[in-house]
Amino acid sequence: MSVSVLAQNLRGSEIIKIAGEINELKRQGQNIANLTIGDFDSNIYPIPAPLKQGIVEAYGADQTNYPPADGMLNLRESVSGFLKSRYNLDYAANQILISGGSRPLIYSIYLAVVDPGDKVVFPTPSWNNNHYCDLTGAESVMIETQPEHNFMPTADELRPHIKGAALLALCSPLNPTGTMFTKKDLEEICDLVIAENKTRKAGEKPLYILYDQIYSQLTFGHHEHFNPVSLRPELKDHVIFVDGASKCFASTGVRVGWGFGPANVINNMKAIVGHMGAWSPKAEQVAMAKFLKEDDNVNGYLGTFKARIQNSLNTLHQGFQQLKAEGFKVDSIEPMGAIYLTIKVDYAGKTTPDGDLLKTATDINFYLIKHAGVALVPFSAFGTGEDVNWFRASVGASTLQDIEQLIPRVKDALAKLK
């Protein structure tokens, strides 16, 4: 049966494909440390207890009908206060849109500001921008980033490509790398966008920035989160933020995301999300509106949660640095934010004990799954080539003990390669 050109050409999630292989091995009785999905095992990282209780109470009070299309007013007001207290950003309730997680927000930004054939500029590796370009018929302009710069894009890398572009999609802390913009680097990119928009004629669509900061509450050590509007207030009419509760409160299944930006864009996104029916459930909105105002509960949860995530990331990082010190062809980048560690396993061209040649990053990954019981995600799932032997490791669904135990298995598996 014939289907649309879009359906024929749309690619599925590479991460979900890897997860399918892992689940099959688990059904066969194998013990796999699954570091693939950017999610949390709720038995390891439950949502905040006050938030959970608030959701239960809201359902008990029959808060089960349609919410307003842009989100409940009290939640948008709570988000407004949260943005002011956490980032010193001033956004009124009418500049905020609530949706069922962040994906509808990202998609609606694309639909609101990108026409078919428009250029969308984004770094690789990055999460799903290539797929959103496919969905909207945009021209993907993928900027290859470098490990020497923690896989974050620079103004010099972006400069040759933004002329006439409709959207620049950025994320910090970055999925998949867990790395972040420095203040200087983000300022230089902001200045690049400001200069480009000065060349646009009256009535011409500006270059917008999609700024995904869903992991911004999960930063570690001396690393500080920065955003374009705080650094360059004149960009406020051209930056559309993606944020929400999914990652900072381990509440991916609660489905409460918030986007904010210029009111005219947010209003158009509101109509798009409304037609999708991608609202956040009303009871969850009621509970989240209350929880975001409880500073002691928010700070208490984040303090403990961040410490546990950082401990897992540091343990994994230190394990790979020890393997590197022992002469193995691996590396990792210091954890900065999010729930991810960037890992290099540079064993393309090696032969397995079974006589198979490891040609690509995907080959290396499946070798580690089979022989080390460790599953990563190659950066090729995030837009790079298969010759890039860097991987994302997500620690949200593993215990600290799981992570400690996987390092010796990786060592043994790599030692067997010839």
N, C-alpha and C positions, 0 to 999 in steps of 0.2 A: 504494500500500500504506500503511495507517495505521501511524503510529508514536506513541510516547508524547507526552504533553503537554510533558514536559521536552525531548524531542528537537525538537519543533516550535518551541519558543520559545527554545532555546539559540542564542545568537549566536556566530558564529565570530570568530576573531581579526582585528581590523581591520588589524593590522600585517602579518599574513600576506597579506591581500588586497592591500595596497600592494606588498608584495614580489613578488607575482605579476605585477602591472603592470610593475614594474621589470625583472623577468626577461624579460618579453616584449619590452620595448624593447631590452634588451641583445642578445637573439637577433636583433633587427633591425639590430644593429651600432652602436647608440648607446652612448656612454660616459656612464654615470651614476655620480655619487658617492653611494653608498648609505649614508645616515646613519639608517637605519630600525631594523634589528634590533639588539637589545641583546646582541650576541654579538661574537666576535672572529674575525678572519681569522687562522688559525693560521700562515699564512706570514709574517704581520706580527708577531703576538704568540703565539709558541709557548708551550706549558706549560713549567714548570721542568724543566731537563734531568735533575736527580736524580729527580724524580717520574716522568718518562717512562721512565727506566732501571729504576726500581723496578717499574713496571707490566709492562715487558717481562720482567723477571726473575720476577715472580710468575706470569705466564702460562707461562714456561719451567719453573716448578716445579709446574705443573698445579693452580694454585689456581683451579679452574673450576667447583666444585660450589656448591650453595646456601650462602649465608652465613646466620648466625643472623638471625632475623626483625627484631631490633632493631639489628643491626649487629655486626661483630666486636668482641669485648671489647677487644682491644688498640687498635683505632681509637677506641672510645668513651673509653678511658683517655687516649689521645693528645689527643683533643678536649678532655677535661676539663683536661689540663695546658695546652693552648693557650688555653682560656678564662681560666684563672687567670693566665697570664703576660701575655696581651694586654689583658684587661679587668678583672682582679682579681675575676672571678666564680667562685664556688664551686659547681660542679655535679658530683655523683658520676656514675659510669658508668651507674647505673640511672636517672638523670634525663636521659639523652641517647639520642636515636633517630637512627639513620643511615638515609637513604633515597636513592633515585636522583635526586639533585638536590633543589631546594627545593620544587618544585610539589607533590609528594605530601605534604610536610610541611604546606604551607598548606591543602591540601584536607582532610587528616586533622584539622587543628585545627578547621576548620569543622564537620566531621562529629562530632568529639568533644565540642564544647561548644555547638553551635547546633542547636536543633530547628526544624522547619518553622514558619514564622510568627514566629520570634524576630527581634528587631531586631539588625542589624549596622550599626555606625556607622563610616564611613570617609570620608576626604577625597577630593575630586576636584580635580585629576587624581590618580589612583593606578592601580597595575597590577593588573588582573584581579579586584579585589574584587567588582565587579558580576557577573562571570561565576560566581564561587564562590557568591555569593548565589543566583543562578539554579539552580545545581546542588543546593543544599541547601534550596531553598524558603524562604530567609530573606527578611525584609523589609529591603531596602536603604535605609539612611538616608545619603544622600550629602551631604557638607558641602562647599559651594563655597568654595574658598580664593582668596586674592588675591595678585596679583603684588607688591603692596607688602610682603607678608610672605613673599616667596619661595615662594609656593604651599604653605607648610607650615601645617597647622591650628593654631589657637590654642585655649586653654581656653575663651575667651569664645564662640568659634564652636561648640564642641562642647557646651557646658553645657546648652543647651535641648533636647538630643536624647538624652542618655545614660540618662535615667530608664528603668529596666526593660530596658535593652539587655543582650544576652548577650555581645557581643564588640565591642571597639574595635580596628580594624585600622590599625596605624601602620607606617611605614617610614622609616628614616633611615640613610644618605643615601637620598633618595626617587627611586624610579623612577616618573615619567619626568623629573623636573626636575633631578636632581643637586644639589638643595639639602638643607639639614640643619636639625634642631632646634638651637636654642640651649639652653644649660643651663636658663636661666630659663623658657623656654616649655615645655620638657618637664617641668620640676618642677611647673609649674602644672597641666598635664594629669594628671600623677600624683596630685596632691592632689585633683583633681576625681574621679578614679576611687576613691581611698581614701574620700572623703566619700560617694560613691554606694554603695559596698559596705557602709558602716556602716548604711545604711538597709535592707539586705536582712535578712530574717528567717532564723533558724536553719533549715538544710536547704534554703534557697532558693539557686538557682544564682547565683554572683557574676558581676559584670562582669569578664570576662577581657580582657587586652590581648594581641593578636597583634603581636609586635614583630619586623618583618623588618629584619635588619641585614646582609643578604648583601653589601652594599657597604662595610661599616664599616672594612675595611682600606684602602680607597681614598679617603682624605681628603687635602685639599691646603692648603698654606699654614698659616694660623693656625687653620683650622677643626678642631674637635675633636668626635669622636663621643661621644655620651652615650647611656646606656640607663636604663630605668626602675628596674631593681633596684639598680643602683649608687647612683642618686639617692635612692631610697626603698626601703630593704631590706624594709620591711613589705609590699611588693607581690610578694615572691618567689613566693608561692603562687598569684598571679593573673596572672603574665606568662609567656607561651609564646613562646620565641624561634625565629626562622627564620634559619639561617645556613648556611655551607658553603664549598666550595672553588671553585665555578663562576666567580665573578667575580674574586676576589682573586688567583687563579692562572691566569686566562684558560683555565680548564679546564671549559668548559660541557659538552663531550662526555664528560668523564670520569665525570660523574654521581655525585658524592659530596656529599650535603648532610647537615647535621646540625641537628636541632631539640633544644631543651632547655627544661626547665621543671619544674613540680611533678610528682612521680613518678606520682601517680594519673592525671593527664591524659596524660602520656607513655606510660604502660602501655596506656591505651585507644587512643592513636594507633598504638602498636605493633601492636595487633590489626588496626586498620583498614588500615594500610600492608601488613601481612602478607596480608590478604585481597585487596588490590590486586595483590600481587606486585611492588610498586614498590621492590624492594631495589636497593641499589647493587651493581655487580658485585664479586665477591669479590677478584679480583686488584687492582682499583683500591683497594679498602679496605685490602688488605695494604700496598700502596705508600704510600697516604696516611698510614697509621698511622706508618710509618717517617719519612716526609718531615716531618710536623708537629713532630717532635722535633728536627729539624736546624735549629736557630736560625740558624746562619750562612747556610745555603742559603735558608731562608725570607726572612730579612732582605735578603740579597743580591738575590734575585729581586724582592721588593717594591720595593726602592729604585730599581732600574732601570725596572721596569714602571710604577710610579707616575709617575716623572719623564717618561716618554714619553707616557703618557696625559694628564698635566697640560699638557705642551707642546702637544699637539694641541688640547685644550680651550681653552687660552689663545689659541692662534692663531685659532681659530674665533671666540672671544669678541671678540678685538681687531679682527678683520675686520668683524664686525657693528657694533661700536662706531664704527669708522671710517665705515662706510656711514651710520650714524645722524648722525655729525658732519657728513657731506656733505649732509644733508637728507632722506635716505631714511626712510620710515616703518617703521623696524625698531628692534629693541632686543634685548638679551640680558642674562642674569643671571650674575654672576661665578661661575665654576666653584668648587664647594665639595667635591664628592665624586662617586663613581661614575664612569660613562663618558659622562655626558650633559651637554649644554648646553641650557638653556631659551632659545628664540629667539622673538621676536615679528616677524611679517611682516604689517603692518596694511594690507592692500590690498584688503579687501572693498569692493565697489562700483566698482572700477576695471574698465576694458575692455581686453581683450587686442588685439594687432595684428590678430588674426583676427576681431575684433568680438564676442567672447564676454564676457559679464559675469561677473566673479568674485563669486559670492554668498556662498560659505562658505569655511571654512578648508580643506576638502577641495579646493575649486576652486583655491585659491591653491597648495596643495601640488602638484596635478597640472600647474598652469602652470609651476611651478619645475622639475618633472621634465622636462617637454617642452622648455622654452625655456632652462633654465639647467643641465640635467643634474645636478640636485641633488634628492635625495629625503629628505624629513623625515617625521615622524609628527605629525599634528595632535593637540592635546590632546583632541579629541572621541573619539579612540580610547581615552582613559583616563577617560571618563565625563563630560566637560564638554559644553556645547552647541557646535553648529557655528559659533556667532557668536564664539567665543573664538579669536582669531587668534594663539595661542601654539602652539609646536611643540617636539617633542623631537628633538634631534640626537645620535646615538650615534656615537662616534668609533672604536669597537673594530674596525671592518672597513675603515678607511681609513688610508692613510699620511699623514704630515705633508705631503708634496708634494700629495697629493690635496686636502687641506684648503686649502692655500695657493692652489691653482689654482681652486677653486670660487668664491671671493669675487668675482673680476672677472666671472665668468659670472652670478652673482646680480645684481650691479650692472647689467650690461647688460640683463638680462631685466626688472628692475624699472623701469629707465629707459624701456622701451617701453610701459609701461602708461599709460593715459589716464584 
